[in-house]
Amino acid sequence: MQAPPTKEGPRINDMIDEPTVLLIDAEGEKRGVIPTDEAIRMAEEAGLDLVEVSPNAKPPVCKLLDYGKFKYQAQKKAN
């Protein structure tokens, strides 16, 4: 059973404990279902983070993005 995202935001990188994820790359292209560790490696190689954007999907949907920028934009939108 998977844990819901915390109040601090979505799970990122090593916090994602699912064996596989549906990966969306930084350009918004669907890359398919891949092992989570491979998705994290791809994110690191691109200098990005693997962010869980749809935790309730099976498998969860994750996107490669700059989490710091994502968090800043979300806070800016909320204010």
Order of alpha helices (4+ residues) and beta strands (2+ residues): beta-beta-alpha-beta-beta-alpha
